């Protein structure tokens, strides 16, 4: 990551795709492109032991079971393709509509169903004993106020122009920004749709990002 700006209680850093890491799924069924993550001290980046939170992008090319991520909360969003459905014992989770997040517990047994071929999704995972998570979109001409926490802004499909705390920032397609905020701030989109992955540490937890 490279710093781009800081002011008040907001620190912004670029995340270049060259720094993304390729991590096998926990069940070995595929590979995730990790955009950003945090682990406890002493644990290796890209691993599953000591993971606090992780945000990444993955292709689902064949139907199959999801990894057991007991203890984690998960949110997922379709960014490419169509027709993704997650089958569970209590009913289907509909992920057919692009840029609409869904959430589920990591211990929920899930099997993916592909109704129209391969898709790509973004995933946000968080150890629920340490963090809470939120996945959303910021469309062009929209403005949002984000609270204190860590926020990853990711341009999944097209470039994005965003105004953060009054300062203009360009996010090239496939790139991301990380914002560490000690206070709430305003972000406005002027071009493109940015995915916003937000992580909030619980009072008893410590940020090891």
C-alpha atoms as one frame of an Amber mdcrd trajectory, in Angstrom:
protein
   0.000   0.000   0.000   1.140   3.536  -0.670  -0.153   6.598   1.214  -2.076
   9.162  -0.829  -3.453  11.564   1.750  -4.107  12.117   5.415  -5.982  14.729
   7.301  -7.529  14.912  10.722  -8.459  11.400  11.701  -8.500   9.953   8.173
  -5.600   8.100   6.544  -5.877   6.981   2.915  -3.614   4.500   1.115  -3.717
   3.070  -2.395  -3.795  -0.703  -2.805  -2.251  -1.675  -6.132  -3.227  -5.004
  -7.737   0.472  -5.927  -7.710   0.076  -6.293  -3.927  -2.960  -8.579  -4.129
  -2.365 -12.107  -2.896  -3.762 -15.357  -4.341  -5.063 -17.591  -1.552  -6.574
 -21.083  -1.990 -10.049 -21.531  -0.588 -10.051 -23.254   2.766 -11.634 -26.342
   1.162  -9.246 -26.217  -1.821 -12.046 -25.742  -4.349 -10.768 -22.491  -5.836
  -8.568 -19.432  -5.362  -9.375 -15.993  -3.961  -7.592 -12.796  -4.941  -7.087
 -11.045  -1.595  -7.331  -7.257  -1.754  -6.774  -6.602   1.958  -6.701  -8.538
   5.230  -5.676  -8.426   8.880  -4.229 -11.229  11.003  -3.221 -11.573  14.619
   0.493 -11.028  15.365   2.708 -13.962  14.518   0.512 -15.444  11.798   1.504
 -15.590   8.136  -0.300 -13.396   5.582  -2.584 -15.321   3.262  -3.248 -18.077
   5.796  -6.397 -19.017   7.663  -4.912 -19.297  11.152  -5.099 -16.008  13.040
  -7.310 -14.368  10.409  -9.274 -11.378  11.721 -10.808 -10.122   8.466 -10.292
 -10.471   4.733 -11.720  -8.793   1.621 -11.173 -10.330  -1.798 -12.508 -11.326
  -5.181 -13.035 -14.833  -6.472 -14.323 -16.645  -9.535 -16.876 -19.430  -9.119
 -16.562 -21.504 -12.275 -18.275 -24.733 -11.207 -21.021 -25.416  -8.651 -19.815
 -26.780  -5.345 -19.702 -26.527  -1.553 -18.488 -23.449   0.287 -15.724 -23.722
   2.863 -16.650 -24.149   6.523 -15.714 -20.814   8.100 -17.218 -21.341  11.539
 -16.890 -18.281  13.759 -16.836 -15.869  10.824 -19.534 -13.630   9.446 -19.586
 -13.438   5.654 -20.932 -11.032   3.080 -20.819 -11.573  -0.666 -21.685  -9.576
  -3.777 -21.881 -10.528  -7.460 -19.640  -8.358  -9.671 -19.492 -10.307 -12.948
 -21.811 -12.808 -14.622 -25.306 -13.740 -13.532 -27.407 -16.542 -12.097 -25.643
 -17.266  -8.786 -27.733 -18.931  -6.074 -26.476 -20.242  -2.728 -28.388 -23.314
  -1.573 -28.831 -23.870   2.175 -30.959 -26.219   4.278 -33.226 -23.288   5.219
 -33.665 -21.961   1.670 -31.843 -20.309  -1.208 -29.777 -17.131  -0.905 -30.317
 -15.135  -4.097 -27.118 -13.563  -5.448 -28.414 -13.140  -8.998 -28.483  -9.337
  -8.919 -25.082  -7.623  -9.369 -23.836  -5.243  -6.681 -26.428  -6.347  -4.114
 -24.766  -7.761  -0.978 -25.988 -10.828   0.883 -24.868 -11.978   4.308 -24.625
 -15.349   6.021 -22.779 -17.140   8.796 -19.542 -18.890   7.886 -20.708 -22.127
   9.484 -23.827 -22.332   7.292 -23.529 -25.336   4.928 -23.801 -23.871   1.406
 -23.620 -25.277  -2.101 -23.440 -22.832  -5.001 -25.719 -23.125  -8.042 -24.741
 -21.526 -11.355 -27.725 -20.890 -13.594 -25.877 -19.075 -16.385 -22.217 -20.067
 -16.264 -19.232 -18.829 -14.262 -19.440 -15.706 -12.102 -17.156 -13.496 -10.036
 -17.950 -12.253  -6.553 -16.350 -10.170  -3.834 -16.231 -11.607  -0.311 -15.852
  -9.909   3.063 -15.063 -12.166   6.039 -14.796 -11.171   9.683 -14.084 -13.044
  12.921 -17.297 -12.160  14.738 -15.597 -12.260  18.148 -13.363  -9.382  17.076
 -15.069  -7.402  14.318 -18.364  -6.586  12.659 -18.471  -6.126   8.893 -20.562
  -4.410   6.258 -20.501  -4.607   2.450 -22.180  -1.930   0.338 -21.980  -0.001
  -2.942 -21.480   3.660  -3.664 -22.998   4.447  -7.065 -22.238   7.504  -9.193
 -23.761  10.726  -7.818 -24.334   9.103  -4.409 -23.005  10.389  -1.093 -22.582
   8.414   2.099 -21.310   9.041   5.608 -19.037   6.264   6.861 -18.331   5.771
  10.568 -15.071   5.241  12.389 -13.372   2.057  11.190 -11.484   0.540   8.257
 -13.023   0.944   4.816 -11.812  -0.596   1.542 -13.097   1.129  -1.613 -12.726
  -1.193  -4.590 -13.329  -0.392  -8.265 -14.441  -3.853  -9.365 -15.484  -3.116
 -12.945 -14.744   0.471 -14.022 -12.712   3.438 -12.739 -14.212   5.407  -9.878
 -13.835   9.050  -8.909 -14.648   9.665  -5.258 -14.527  12.674  -2.948 -13.305
  11.692   0.522 -13.527  14.335   3.192 -13.599  16.979   0.473 -10.567  15.625
  -1.428 -10.781  14.035  -4.901  -9.412  10.507  -5.394  -9.291   8.383  -8.571
  -9.490   4.582  -8.237  -8.443   2.825 -11.427 -10.404  -0.255 -12.506  -9.269
  -3.234 -10.434  -7.575  -1.030  -7.833  -8.587  -0.121  -4.291  -8.185   2.461
  -1.549  -7.889   1.719   2.145  -9.234   4.316   4.566  -8.407   4.123   8.271
 -10.798   6.523   9.962 -10.713   7.610  13.601 -13.888   9.603  13.017 -16.865
   9.579  10.668 -16.388  11.112   7.228 -18.250  11.751   3.987 -17.532   9.971
   0.711 -19.197  10.927  -2.567 -18.967   9.192  -5.941 -18.613  11.245  -9.117
 -17.907   8.375 -11.527 -18.430   4.613 -11.445 -19.666   2.281  -8.722 -17.293
   1.651  -5.825 -17.669  -1.370  -3.568 -17.248  -0.424   0.085 -16.030  -3.092
   2.516 -16.210  -1.826   6.103 -14.660  -3.368   9.203 -15.422  -2.261  12.759
 -13.423  -3.602  15.700 -15.350  -4.591  18.769 -14.427  -2.730  22.003 -12.421
  -5.630  23.446 -10.524  -6.278  20.186  -7.406  -4.597  18.852  -6.679  -3.592
  15.264  -3.797  -5.755  14.065  -4.171  -4.671  10.431
